Amino acid sequence: MLAETARWERLLVLAPVFVIGAGLVLAVLILLVRAFIDSVRDVRHKEILWIGGLGIIVLVVVLTILGVNLPKE
């Protein structure tokens, strides 16, 4: 029955699913960011945390520029 309808009708029927799904994903992301911020506040040596994060970002950028691919299992 759903396969016989027009594309816009299918999207109209599925719109609440998309809105609820996006809301759930956004809520989880907000909770994770708040937990991360709270954890960062409790760290004594914040410089080490920021240097490590910057180091990871630089490493990813350099490996991407060099064209390194991870092996597939």
C-alpha positions as CSV (number, residue, x, y, z in Angstrom):
1,M,0.0,0.0,0.0
2,L,2.8,2.4,0.9
3,A,4.7,1.6,-2.3
4,E,1.8,2.7,-4.5
5,T,1.6,6.2,-3.1
6,A,3.3,9.3,-4.5
7,R,6.6,10.4,-3.1
8,W,5.3,13.5,-1.4
9,E,2.6,11.4,0.3
10,R,5.1,9.0,1.7
11,L,7.2,11.9,3.0
12,L,4.1,13.4,4.6
13,V,3.3,10.2,6.4
14,L,6.9,9.7,7.5
15,A,7.4,13.3,8.6
16,P,6.6,12.6,12.3
17,V,9.1,9.8,12.4
18,F,11.8,12.1,11.0
19,V,11.0,14.8,13.5
20,I,10.9,12.5,16.5
21,G,14.1,10.8,15.4
22,A,15.9,14.1,14.9
23,G,14.7,15.2,18.3
24,L,16.0,12.1,20.0
25,V,19.4,12.4,18.3
26,L,19.7,16.0,19.3
27,A,18.7,15.2,22.9
28,V,21.4,12.5,23.1
29,L,24.0,14.9,21.6
30,I,23.1,17.6,24.1
31,L,23.5,15.2,27.0
32,L,26.9,14.0,25.7
33,V,28.2,17.5,25.2
34,R,27.1,18.5,28.7
35,A,28.7,15.5,30.2
36,F,32.0,16.2,28.3
37,I,32.0,19.9,29.4
38,D,31.4,18.8,33.0
39,S,34.3,16.3,32.7
40,V,36.6,18.9,31.3
41,R,35.8,21.3,34.2
42,D,37.1,18.7,36.6
43,V,40.4,18.1,34.9
44,R,43.4,19.6,36.7
45,H,45.7,20.0,33.8
46,K,43.5,21.4,31.0
47,E,46.5,22.3,28.9
48,I,47.4,18.6,28.5
49,L,43.8,17.9,27.4
50,W,43.8,20.6,24.8
51,I,47.3,19.7,23.5
52,G,46.2,16.1,23.2
53,G,43.0,17.0,21.3
54,L,44.9,19.3,19.0
55,G,47.5,16.6,18.4
56,I,44.8,14.1,17.4
57,I,43.3,16.7,15.0
58,V,46.7,17.4,13.4
59,L,47.4,13.7,13.1
60,V,44.1,13.1,11.3
61,V,44.7,16.0,9.0
62,V,48.3,15.0,8.1
63,L,47.3,11.3,7.5
64,T,44.4,12.5,5.3
65,I,46.7,14.7,3.3
66,L,49.1,11.8,2.9
67,G,46.3,9.6,1.7
68,V,46.6,6.9,4.4
69,N,43.7,4.5,4.4
70,L,42.8,2.3,7.3
71,P,42.8,-1.4,6.4
72,K,39.3,-3.0,6.0
73,E,38.5,-6.2,7.9
